[in-house]
Amino acid sequence: MSDRERADADEEGERPEPTGAVDIDEATATGEATPEDVPVWDDDYVERVSGRLLHNFDLENGRTVAGESFTLYGRMEIESRKQLFHAALNYANHGSTEHLFVARRDGVGVADLEAYVEWAHELADEWIDADEEHFSTDFTVALVVPRIPGAVRAFVEGFKDRTLIRYGYYGHYEVNLVVVAPEREEVVTSRATDLDRAFDLWSSPDEEESSGLLGRFL
């Protein structure tokens, strides 16, 4: 991939329509049966988070990517298309993908987050097939830690990193950050993601209105 151009402003273009519902599902959290092919985590907190993700993401338990180890990896894909009179006559197809990487760490600093951001950019160069049908790819790194230092909170709250591919002609990709301290019931996310709802297990899903995962695509 070449001609990387970063921009805070959204590029113009068609917004994808989802092929299926992707609002965060609370099925597992509310006691409904978990599909047999969903992994199980020994980490109780991560296991409960997976219950909020499993109907939207394909999940893996334990994965090492480009030298970094994660306890949970998730992938979600959304496709959009326009059609003329019949589904077989379609055009303007676009695809959006989200990669979610979750790791538990003993602590985190701003330098650690900056290193993950650079890691995500290198991964984007390897993983994205840049062409006219690519609309967006998100790389979200979520760290589960004992506490969230003030400097980390400030860094994450102000963080936004979007890269245009071929000046937006091949879409864009975005790096997102999530830091959560479940024992302290604290979570902070970067501006372009709303995954805090999946990690905020101590609040009722009905307490706040959320745009859901589609908020980044619509």
Secondary structure, DSSP 8 states (H G I E B T S, - for coil): ---EEE-SS---------SS--S---TTTTT----TTS---SSHHHHHHHHHHTTTSEEEEEEEETTEEEEEEEEEEEEEEEESSSTTSEEEEEEEEEEEEEEE-S---HHHHHHHHHHHHHHHHHH---STTEEEEEEEEEEE-S---HHHHHHHHT--EEEEEGGGTT-EEEEEEEEEEGGGTEEEE-TT--THHHH-TTS-TTSS----GGGGT-
